[in-house]
Amino acid sequence: MTEKTIGIIGGGQLGRMLAMAAARLNFRTIILEPQADCPAAQVASEQIAAAYDDAAALADLAKRCDVVTYEFENVPVHAAEKLAKDVDVYPPPKALEMAQDRLTEKRFINDCGIPTARFRAVDSQADLEAALADFGGKGVLKTRRLGYDGKGQRVYRSAADSADGGYAALGSVPLILESFVSFEREISIIAARGIDGTVACYDPAENVHRDGILHTSTLPARISEQTTAAAFMAAEKILTALGYVGVIGIEFFVLSDGSLIANEMAPRVHNSGHWTEAACIISQFEQHVRAVAGLPLGNPERHSDCVMTNLIGDDILALPEWLRLDDALVHLYGKSEARPGRKMGHVTQLLR
Ligand code: AMP
């Protein structure tokens, strides 16, 4: 078999786990990432140390790779589109475009026939006050772009909070106000679409966040078969509408009647899918590699119940205890400094 090369834009832990899965299937990987000795480059074949939109570096990547993918959704769309003229880029740049701006994303999800929270674009303090009044004084104000792990957000719980200068506080950048969703639980779906259009969905994970960052993902989620089926159907609609190739992560709120409200999608492997490496034969990382390389998708079936716990910042100090547990798969990301809020690794405990 000839050795093929996969380019990965972004050098964090997701790139690292993709590179490891790729190596197992005999692929070489080249990481495009400005930071030297990043988590992905430690385990990949090579690194090009340059900015994600550096034209010369992208041209070099295109020349040396059979296919290029990415591990985060803030790759500049223009850079991905330009790259796609020279080499296959999966997931397609259109997915980046839809996921980078919360307003575009919500409109797209609604166009697929999937409900979201109500939303309004906010471009001034006056817009914010009008939108809050419309939503009964409650809502979640978010930056449209570049928000992650609950950063760039402000929650309004009553009309009394409404005129607090929230527009300026979030940086006077384009914002979105979402109506406040009183959900019963949060779930996510990790799904994949192959080059031939085949779709494979992993079981929904039930997610708990702490300080806006994913803390645990538990399988199975406490939801009905109907809710699971609705989540699968939503994922399939989104993947098909985008002509998608690769793995996607889609987060939903589950209401008390079991219905779903889509929150956001990430056109990449996802933190709430890390459990798949321990509880499925084919992990989300291998599934993504298979999809973008044009190989058949693997079976997404889950063989065990499990709980995945993120090790964030000083959580890493408990490593010796995690290592003593039976049925626990520890995965560390090669980051030397444990800053607060920094994802250092994760553990998946099989429940049996
Ligand atoms: P996000 O960055 O959109 O994933 O939001 C981070 C977290 O904030 C979510 O996982 C929810 O727990 C909460 N959240 C976000 N949007 C809403 C909303 N419209 N209503 C209620 N809670 C929300």
Boltz pocket constraint, residues with backbone or C-beta under 6 A from the ligand:
constraints:
  - pocket:
      binder: B
      contacts: [[A, 117], [A, 140], [A, 147], [A, 148], [A, 149], [A, 150], [A, 151], [A, 178], [A, 179], [A, 180], [A, 181], [A, 182], [A, 186], [A, 209], [A, 212], [A, 251], [A, 263], [A, 264]]
      max_distance: 6.0
